[in-house]
Amino acid sequence: MIGLPMGASGFGSLASYFGDRTVVAYDPRGVGRSVRTDGEVDNVPAVHAGDVRAIIEALGAGAVEIFASSGGVIVALALVTAHPEDVTTLVAHEPPLLTALPDAAAAERASLRYREAYAAKGFGAGMAGFIAMTSWQGEFTDEYFASPEADPAMFGLPTEDDGRRDDPLLSERSRPVLDYRADIAALTAAPIRIVVGYGEESKGTVTHRTSAALAEQLGQEPVQFPSHHGGFTGPESGYPGQPEAFARILKEVLDANS
């Protein structure tokens, strides 16, 4: 189970419904319990994919099934592109694959908006901008860019600036994830099964649109999962989804390949 910048703790509830499988989750480098020692701070998909491959090799269990969500999908796509032999099935849930959108340039501009808010005013302003972007319905039009800057107080977020600028979601550290371009030719040629999914409550938002765009490029229809972007999470997330119902659909998807 792969997330980015989500670590292993975000998959606890989902994993609890998979007693029939050995489940492995991990903290990506620089996230949670993982402290980077490489002198870098950027989240480069190929680097993270190399880490996942090292975990798979250390397990010694052969090719694996992967459930990946959000930025974790980008890592998984980089892994499958470089080493398809490591994976049997990839279930890709709501990737932030902005480059696949018809309004890719506007989506990049929208993501720059919340990153600039974070750089200027800190976590509350940046997260409010992130929520505004990810909840916007449809393409990013002039109406979106004409809207006022999101107010953190409206979302119960802090209005004071704590001075930190190292958030892996809101800073430039994850820019390489948002800039990633999927190698569709390599993905379609890979001898594995890729299933793209999205959350029912995400319909119309940017990560539903990226999911639909990737699925179309792969010649498939995306699978609808219960709940929202983090619909597999439980109370530990602060914004719980429906992990039991989510696990049921995920099992159906995985077992369809057996």
C-alpha positions as semicolon CSV with decimal commas, in nm:
position;residue;x (nm);y (nm);z (nm)
1;M;0,000;0,000;0,000
2;I;0,163;0,320;-0,121
3;G;0,087;0,681;-0,040
4;L;0,276;1,007;-0,079
5;P;0,302;1,211;0,132
6;M;0,090;0,965;0,336
7;G;0,288;0,716;0,541
8;A;0,207;0,369;0,669
9;S;-0,022;0,494;0,948
10;G;-0,278;0,612;0,692
11;F;-0,343;0,255;0,577
12;G;-0,410;0,096;0,916
13;S;-0,788;0,078;0,884
14;L;-0,781;-0,050;0,526
15;A;-0,518;-0,312;0,605
16;S;-0,727;-0,449;0,891
17;Y;-0,979;-0,583;0,638
18;F;-0,718;-0,786;0,449
19;G;-0,649;-1,071;0,687
20;D;-0,633;-1,305;0,388
21;R;-0,328;-1,126;0,250
22;T;0,010;-1,016;0,375
23;V;-0,010;-0,636;0,370
24;V;0,297;-0,413;0,361
25;A;0,285;-0,037;0,413
26;Y;0,582;0,189;0,466
27;D;0,686;0,547;0,538
28;P;0,831;0,702;0,221
29;R;1,168;0,867;0,267
30;G;1,126;1,189;0,461
31;V;0,773;1,101;0,579
32;G;0,665;0,982;0,924
33;R;0,936;0,769;1,084
34;S;1,166;0,798;0,783
35;V;1,444;1,055;0,814
36;R;1,624;1,141;0,492
37;T;2,000;1,102;0,489
38;D;2,056;1,167;0,119
39;G;2,081;1,544;0,158
40;E;1,776;1,600;-0,065
41;V;1,424;1,720;0,013
42;D;1,237;1,687;-0,317
43;N;0,998;1,398;-0,375
44;V;1,122;1,260;-0,706
45;P;0,897;0,976;-0,831
46;A;1,184;0,768;-0,970
47;V;1,369;0,784;-0,638
48;H;1,063;0,675;-0,442
49;A;0,996;0,401;-0,697
50;G;1,347;0,274;-0,633
51;D;1,267;0,257;-0,262
52;V;0,951;0,053;-0,330
53;R;1,151;-0,184;-0,549
54;A;1,403;-0,230;-0,268
55;I;1,118;-0,322;-0,032
56;I;0,978;-0,573;-0,282
57;E;1,322;-0,730;-0,325
58;A;1,372;-0,746;0,053
59;L;1,039;-0,925;0,095
60;G;1,156;-1,196;-0,143
61;A;0,797;-1,288;-0,228
62;G;0,809;-1,219;-0,600
63;A;0,583;-0,978;-0,784
64;V;0,324;-0,800;-0,570
65;E;-0,020;-0,645;-0,587
66;I;-0,013;-0,271;-0,520
67;F;-0,285;-0,040;-0,397
68;A;-0,165;0,316;-0,443
69;S;-0,341;0,640;-0,365
70;S;-0,278;1,005;-0,451
71;G;0,094;1,075;-0,491
72;G;0,158;0,708;-0,424
73;V;0,007;0,634;-0,766
74;I;0,272;0,848;-0,932
75;V;0,539;0,647;-0,753
76;A;0,370;0,323;-0,857
77;L;0,349;0,435;-1,220
78;A;0,721;0,515;-1,216
79;L;0,789;0,170;-1,069
80;V;0,573;-0,014;-1,323
81;T;0,731;0,181;-1,609
82;A;1,084;0,090;-1,502
83;H;1,026;-0,255;-1,351
84;P;0,695;-0,411;-1,460
85;E;0,822;-0,751;-1,348
86;D;0,781;-0,641;-0,984
87;V;0,402;-0,601;-1,003
88;T;0,105;-0,822;-1,093
89;T;-0,178;-0,572;-1,034
90;L;-0,176;-0,199;-0,968
91;V;-0,491;-0,036;-0,835
92;A;-0,437;0,337;-0,888
93;H;-0,669;0,552;-0,675
94;E;-0,703;0,924;-0,759
95;P;-0,356;1,015;-0,889
96;P;-0,273;1,389;-0,900
97;L;-0,167;1,345;-1,262
98;L;-0,223;1,705;-1,368
99;T;-0,029;1,658;-1,692
100;A;-0,301;1,421;-1,822
101;L;-0,576;1,684;-1,807
102;P;-0,703;1,878;-2,108
103;D;-0,661;2,192;-1,896
104;A;-0,318;2,084;-1,771
105;A;-0,168;2,435;-1,789
106;A;-0,455;2,581;-1,586
107;A;-0,432;2,297;-1,334
108;E;-0,062;2,366;-1,287
109;R;-0,143;2,735;-1,236
110;A;-0,406;2,637;-0,978
111;S;-0,156;2,421;-0,790
112;L;0,096;2,705;-0,798
113;R;-0,165;2,924;-0,631
114;Y;-0,181;2,719;-0,310
115;R;0,196;2,666;-0,306
116;E;0,247;3,041;-0,329
117;A;-0,005;3,096;-0,047
118;Y;0,191;2,850;0,167
119;A;0,523;3,015;0,085
120;A;0,384;3,359;0,171
121;K;0,162;3,288;0,472
122;G;0,224;2,938;0,603
123;F;0,030;2,621;0,662
124;G;-0,323;2,753;0,717
125;A;-0,326;2,965;0,403
126;G;-0,162;2,694;0,196
127;M;-0,397;2,418;0,310
128;A;-0,702;2,639;0,259
129;G;-0,586;2,701;-0,096
130;F;-0,524;2,330;-0,146
131;I;-0,877;2,246;-0,028
132;A;-1,021;2,512;-0,258
133;M;-0,834;2,368;-0,556
134;T;-0,909;2,003;-0,488
135;S;-1,280;2,065;-0,425
136;W;-1,331;2,279;-0,737
137;Q;-1,575;2,128;-0,984
138;G;-1,467;2,095;-1,346
139;E;-1,190;2,265;-1,536
140;F;-0,997;2,555;-1,384
141;T;-1,158;2,852;-1,556
142;D;-1,122;3,228;-1,524
143;E;-1,392;3,208;-1,257
144;Y;-1,165;2,996;-1,040
145;F;-0,870;3,231;-1,071
146;A;-1,092;3,534;-1,007
147;S;-1,214;3,388;-0,677
148;P;-1,071;3,537;-0,358
149;E;-0,791;3,364;-0,172
150;A;-0,928;3,088;0,050
151;D;-0,973;3,183;0,416
152;P;-0,815;2,925;0,650
153;A;-1,061;3,016;0,928
154;M;-1,347;2,889;0,710
155;F;-1,193;2,541;0,728
156;G;-1,095;2,552;1,094
157;L;-0,730;2,591;0,999
158;P;-0,477;2,805;1,186
159;T;-0,457;3,167;1,078
160;E;-0,119;3,227;1,239
161;D;0,200;3,151;1,049
162;D;0,422;2,903;1,236
163;G;0,716;2,992;1,013
164;R;0,769;2,643;0,875
165;R;0,791;2,583;0,501
166;D;0,874;2,212;0,486
167;D;0,527;2,062;0,444
168;P;0,565;1,783;0,184
169;L;0,220;1,845;0,039
170;L;0,213;2,225;0,020
171;S;0,573;2,315;-0,054
172;E;0,773;2,285;-0,373
173;R;0,909;1,954;-0,246
174;S;0,639;1,759;-0,427
175;R;0,656;1,961;-0,747
176;P;0,818;1,663;-0,928
177;V;0,510;1,455;-0,842
178;L;0,274;1,710;-0,995
179;D;0,500;1,748;-1,300
180;Y;0,512;1,374;-1,368
181;R;0,409;1,257;-1,715
182;A;0,293;0,898;-1,743
183;D;0,458;0,688;-2,014
184;I;0,135;0,548;-2,157
185;A;0,312;0,335;-2,415
186;A;0,522;0,165;-2,147
187;L;0,223;0,119;-1,918
188;T;0,006;-0,039;-2,185
189;A;0,293;-0,264;-2,295
190;A;0,362;-0,382;-1,939
191;P;0,243;-0,741;-1,874
192;I;0,048;-0,638;-1,566
193;R;-0,306;-0,531;-1,483
194;I;-0,364;-0,162;-1,405
195;V;-0,701;-0,055;-1,264
196;V;-0,774;0,315;-1,214
197;G;-1,023;0,419;-0,946
198;Y;-1,180;0,726;-0,790
199;G;-1,398;0,806;-0,490
200;E;-1,773;0,854;-0,534
201;E;-1,762;1,185;-0,347
202;S;-1,478;1,311;-0,566
203;K;-1,688;1,332;-0,882
204;G;-1,608;1,644;-1,081
205;T;-1,300;1,736;-0,878
206;V;-0,947;1,745;-1,011
207;T;-0,848;1,397;-0,887
208;H;-1,162;1,244;-1,037
209;R;-1,079;1,414;-1,366
210;T;-0,716;1,295;-1,355
211;S;-0,836;0,942;-1,280
212;A;-1,075;0,951;-1,575
213;A;-0,806;1,094;-1,802
214;L;-0,553;0,826;-1,709
215;A;-0,813;0,550;-1,747
216;E;-0,907;0,678;-2,091
217;Q;-0,543;0,683;-2,200
218;L;-0,512;0,323;-2,082
219;G;-0,829;0,226;-2,270
220;Q;-1,047;0,149;-1,971
221;E;-1,328;0,284;-1,754
222;P;-1,231;0,390;-1,401
223;V;-1,374;0,199;-1,106
224;Q;-1,584;0,389;-0,853
225;F;-1,489;0,337;-0,489
226;P;-1,689;0,451;-0,186
227;S;-1,632;0,786;-0,017
228;H;-1,374;1,056;-0,092
229;H;-1,005;1,098;-0,183
230;G;-0,901;0,934;0,142
231;G;-1,205;0,709;0,151
232;F;-1,001;0,409;0,269
233;T;-0,895;0,580;0,593
234;G;-1,048;0,542;0,937
235;P;-1,066;0,771;1,242
236;E;-0,688;0,802;1,249
237;S;-0,703;1,035;0,950
238;G;-0,919;1,307;1,107
239;Y;-1,142;1,288;0,799
240;P;-1,250;0,924;0,792
241;G;-1,395;0,758;0,489
242;Q;-1,563;0,421;0,460
243;P;-1,273;0,176;0,493
244;E;-1,484;-0,140;0,523
245;A;-1,689;-0,063;0,211
246;F;-1,373;0,054;0,034
247;A;-1,193;-0,271;0,121
248;R;-1,484;-0,473;-0,016
249;I;-1,456;-0,307;-0,360
250;L;-1,077;-0,330;-0,354
251;K;-1,095;-0,704;-0,282
252;E;-1,335;-0,750;-0,573
253;V;-1,095;-0,566;-0,803
254;L;-0,793;-0,766;-0,687
255;D;-0,972;-1,101;-0,694
256;A;-1,095;-1,037;-1,047
257;N;-0,739;-1,107;-1,160
258;S;-0,711;-1,439;-0,979
